[in-house]
Amino acid sequence: NNALAAWKGGVWTVVLTRPLGLANPDDKLLKPGGVYNVGFAVHDDNITTRGHHVSFVKTLGLGAKADIQAVKLP
């Protein structure tokens, strides 16, 4: 898994990449045409209490209609 983030014009853009199939039995296999429930948490460790923000559930689609459209990289 890998993540790249950039702050520009007051907006964060984050790109997450990972293989479709992973080696561990508890990893979620992603298949083309699939729709998956996902959630995100952002942690701020630069404060005296561990502040964090958690998203509502979103859907992630790989070649399928969803809140977030994932794309397969070449």
Secondary structure, 3 states (H helix, E strand, C coil): CEEEEEEECCEEEEEEECCCCCCCCCCCCCCCCCEEEECCEEEECCCCCCEEEECCCEEEEECCCCCEEECCCC
